[in-house]
Amino acid sequence: MNIISYGRQHIDDEDIQAVVDCLRSNALTQGPMVAQFEQAVADYVGARYAVAVSSGTAGLHMAALAAGVGPGNALLTSPITFVATSNAAVYAGGTPLFADVDADTVNISPAAIEKKLAEHPEIRVISPVHFSGLPCDMEAIKNMADGAGAVIVEDAAHALGSRYADGSPVGNCKYSLMTVFSFHPVKSITTGEGGLITTNDEETYRKLLRLRSHGINKEVDTYQLPENAQTDGVPNPWYHEMQELGFHYRITDIQCALGVSQMKKLDTFVSRRRALAKRYDAAFAGSKLIKPAQTAGRDCSAHHLYPVRIDFAAAGTTRAVCMGELRQRGLIAQVHYIPVTMQPFYQRLGSVNADYPQANAYYAQALSLPLYVDLTDAQQDSVIALLLEVLG
């Protein structure tokens, strides 16, 4: 059976050759491809600095620390996200908080953010999630963050290739201190596993570099004990300083070689995803059971996912039965996401899932349909027909 999954990477001969060339080079890690990949992403999004890391999760953790999250303050995010977003607050010793989503975008609601800021002056960081690639209302969120003395760390794991309402690329950090991307195989581009943080702030950039590699600094101009860096006035070429507790969050040159190759195709990838999303939109336009979860910003989104809302009760079935029948026919759908506030860990931390009615209403009907670059029109037509058949 030819399985059609909800997401899949696109790898061509150019990508394979890039990795082979790296494997035949002298540097498999901590070499030139890392900087080359960072520069490629920074140039694409229009940010001053980029720091590539081992995963998007590592990037969120480092960004939370660099933004000052810690004991006594909080990070505010959406309940409709992968748990890594809020976990970053816990990793950093801070408190995770949530604001409900907007019913039409499934992105964090500016009105809900405003309410949370009024209730929780300890909020240090707001982390909007550009769900499925649709950018949040960043102008409104930035105005509120500035008024509350909070900083913004964008979770753009879904959004490389997306554009804000003003047409500029997500990741340029015009609205935020940092933006975090993910390069998991189902994302806009892939490095296998991997992530990256962009910023325009030099101090933040230098801190991220230290956090990525054990808290070690090799910059002569910022040594804390410069007397140890030389012998009789001659620089000690081996010298470095561990100035804070960091992590082993480095990415390899092998992964970055793939990333550099993939970046050359990003616009083509996003264009195909947008075309597929519009074909789904047209197919479901007259359906009473199936509605696109997002209808705004179709030409702004990178369309990492194609989430729909299905009235399973009206169809006389359940989501579990529907997904099982689709799988039997070779179609693997998925659910993005179980609200984080529904997770036992977060309920033990004090989250009350009932406080987020829009997130729960979305989750009750959510289903992500296959969307990836190599999905053909014929395969997509089969997906549509199978779903309509299963729903009766």
N, C-alpha and C positions, 0 to 999 in steps of 0.2 A: 504494500500500500504506500502511495506517495503521501507522506504526512505534510500537512500545511500547518505550521505553528504560528503563534501570535507574533513572533519576531525572529529575526535571523540576520547574521552578518553577511556582507558582500565582500568576498576576497577574490581578487583577480591575479593574473600572472605578474603584473607590476608589483603588487603587494608582496607576493611570494619572493620575487627577486630581491626586493628591498631587504627582506629579512635574511635571505641567503647571503647577500652582500655583507650584512652586519655580522653574521656568524663567521664569515671568512676574514673579518677585520681583527684588529688587535684589542678592540674594546667592546665587551659585551654588556658592561654596566659602568656608570660614572664616566662615560665617554662623550664624544661630540654629538651623538644623535639626540641626546636628551635636550641639550641647548637648542638644537635645530628644530626639534618638535615644539619646544616652548615658544620659540620665536615665530613659528608658523601659526600657532594658535593666537598668540598676542597680536600679530599683524592682521589676522583675519577679523578678530573682534574689535581691534582698535584700543587695546590696553597697553599700558607702559611695561608691565611685568607679568610673567607667567611662571608658575612653579609646578612642574609635573610630579605626580606622586603615584604610589602603588595602587590606589583605588579612589573612587569618589568618596567613600566613607572616610578614608585617611584624610582627604582634603577637607571634609566637613569638620573633622576633629581638630585638625590644625587651625582651620579658620576660626573655630569657636575660641580656641586658646589665644590666637593672635588678636581677636576682637575683644578680649578681656573677660570672657565668660569664666566664672569661678564661683566659689562658695559665697552666698549672699546675694547673687543676682540670677537673672533668668534669661532664657532664650525662648522666644515666641515663634511658633511655626504653625503649619496646617496639620489637621488630623488626617488628611488624605495625602499621604506620602509614604515612602518606604521608611522603615523605622530608623534608618541611619541618620536622618535629619535631626530628629529629637534626641537620638542616642548621643549625638555630639555634645549636647548640653550636659548630659550625665557624665560622659567621659571627662569633661572639663571640670566637673565638680559643681556645676550650676544646676538650676531648676528648669526642667522643660515645661513650657506652657503652650496652650493651643488656642487658636481662634478659628471659628467656624468658616466654612467655605461659602462662596457665592453659588447659588443654585444654577446659574446659567453658564458659568465658566469652570466650576469645580476648583477654582483657585481661591486662596485665602481672601476673605472678605475685608476690604478696607474699613467698613463700618464695624466689623467684629474686632479688628485690630484696635481701632480707636477706643472701643469699650474696654478691652483688656489693658491698654495703656493707662486708662483712668483708674482701673482697679489695682494695677500692679506697677508701682513706680520702680520696682527693682528690675524691670526688664532692661537688659543691657543690649541684647541683640534681637533683631527681627530677621527671620530667615524665610522669605517668601519662596514657595515652590512653584516653578513654572510647569504646572502639571500637563503632561503629555506633550510639552513643547510650547504651549500657549503662554506668552508672557503675562505676568501679573500687572496690575495697575501700579507701576513703579513710581510714577510721579506722585500719586496720592500717598503711597506708602512712605516714600522718602520725606514728604512734608510732615507726616505724622511722626516719623522717627526723629527728624531734626527737632521738632517741638518737644519731644520727650527726652532728648539727650541720648537716644539709642543709636546704634549703628546697624547697618544692613549687611547681611551675608546672603547672597542669592544662592538658592539651591537650583542650579541650572543643569542638573543631571540629564534632563530630558531635552535641553534647549540649545545645544550647539547648532548654529544655523538659523535660529529664530531671530526675530527682530521686534524691538519695542514698537509701541504705537507711533513713535516719531520716526521710525524707519531705520534707526541705528541698531547695530548688532548687539544681541544679548551677550554680556561678558565684557563690555567696554567700561563697566564700573562707573558710569556717570551717575547712577542712582545708589551706588553701594560702595562699601569699603572693599569687599571681595565678592567674587563670583566663583562657584565651584561646579566643575563639569565631571561627567563620568564617561568612560570609554569601554564599558561592558559590551559584549558582542551585539546586543540588540539595540544599542544607542546609535546616534547619528553617524559616528565613525567608531571604529574599535581599535584598541591596542591589546585585545585579549582581556586583560584586566587593566585598570589604570584610571587615573583622574588628574585633574589640573585645577589650579587656583589662579585667577587673574586679579590684579590690583593695580592701582595707579599710585599707591603710597609707598615710598621707598623704605621707610622704617618697617612697615608691615611686611614688605617683600623680604627684607633681611631676616626678620624673625621667622618667616616661613621657611627660609633656607636652613636656618638652624634647627627648627623643629623637625624638618624632614630627615635630618641625619644626626640623631643622637644629641641635639643641642650643641653641636660642635661648630665653632666659628674659625675660619681660616683667613679672615680679612684683617690685614695688618693695622688698618686705621681704626679698628674697633676692639683691639685687644684690651682686656681688663687688667692684665698683668704684663705690660709691654717689656718690662725688664727681663722676663723669662724668654722673650722672643729673639734674643740676640746674645752673642758671646763676643765680648770685647769690641762691641760696635758692629759686628758682622751678623746679619740675619741668620737665624737658625732655620734652614729650609724644611725641617721636619715639624716645626712647631705648629700647634693648634690649641685651641682652648674649648673645653666643654663649659659653656657659660650658663646653661640651664638644662633641665631635663627634657630631652627630645626623644625621637622615635626612629625606628628603621622603616621609614615610609618611602624609600627611594623606588623609582621605576627603572627598568633596565633599558639599555640601548636597543636591545632586540625589539622590545615593545614599541619604543619610540620610532624605530625605523619603519615599522608598520604604520604608526600614527602619521608620520610625515607623508607616506605614500597615500594614505586614506584622505588626508586633508586636501590633496589635489582634486579629489572627487566629491568633496562635501556639497558643493552647490548642486551638482548633478543628483546626488542622493536626496537632498531636500526637495528638489523639484519633483522627483518621482514620487516621494511620499505625499507631497501636496496634491499631485494628480490623483493618486489612489484615494486620498481622503475625500476629494470632491466626487469621485465616482461612487463611493459609499453614500455620500450625502444625497446624491441624485437618486440612488437606488431606494433609499429609505424615506424619501420626501413625502410619499403618500401613506406611509405605514402608521397605523394606530397603536401598534405594539412596540415599535423600535424607533427611538429618537437619538440622534447624535448627542452625546453628553456636552459637547461644546460646539457652538455654531458661529461664534465671533472669531475674528482674527485668523481666518483660514489661510490668508497669504502672509501672516506673520509667524505662524507656528511652524516648528520643524517637524511636527507630527511624529514624535517618537511612538505614540500609541494612537489607536483609534477606539476610544471608549464610547460605548452606547449605553443608553438606559432602556431596559426592556421591562414591560409590564407582564411579568411571568404569571401573575395571578389571572389576568385577563386572558392569557393564552392557555390557561388550564394546566400549567406545569410549574416546575420549580427550576431554579437556576442549576441545581445539582443534576437533575434529570436532563435538562437541556444540554449541559456541558458533556455529560456522559454519552448522550446520543450523538452529539457532534464528534466526539472522540472516536466512537465506533465507525464513523464515516470518514475518519482521517483528518479531522479538523480540530486543532488544539487551541481553544480560546483560553483566556486568563481573566483574573479579577485584579484590578489595580484601583484602590488598595483596600484591605481591611482597615478601617480607621485605627490609627495608632492608639487612640483612647479606648479602644475595645480590648487591647492587649492586656493580659494579666499583670505583666510587669508594671505598666503605666497605671493600671488601676490601684496597684499596691502603693504607687507613689502619690495617689490622690486624685487621679483623673476620673471624672464622672462622665461616662460616655453619653448619657442622655442630654448633656449640656450642648451637644453639637448636632442639632436636628437636621441641618442641611447635609452634613457629612454622612449621617446615617441614612437619610432618604436616598442619597446618591448610591451608597454602598448596597442598599437593598435591591437595586435594579442594575448594578454595574456589570458590564462584560466588555472585555477588550478583544476586538476582532483582529485577525491577521493583518499586519501592515509592515512590509519590509521591501527593500529596493528590488529584489528579484521576484517579488510576487507578480505574476503575469496578469493581464486583464482577464484571461480565460480562467485562471485560478481564482481570481477575485469574484468573478461571476459565479463560480461554483460555491464559494463561501456564502455569497448572498442567497443563492438558491437553497443550499443546505440549511441555513438558518431559518429561512421562511418555511421550509418544509418541516423542520423540527417544531417550530412554533405553531404549525397548523395553519 
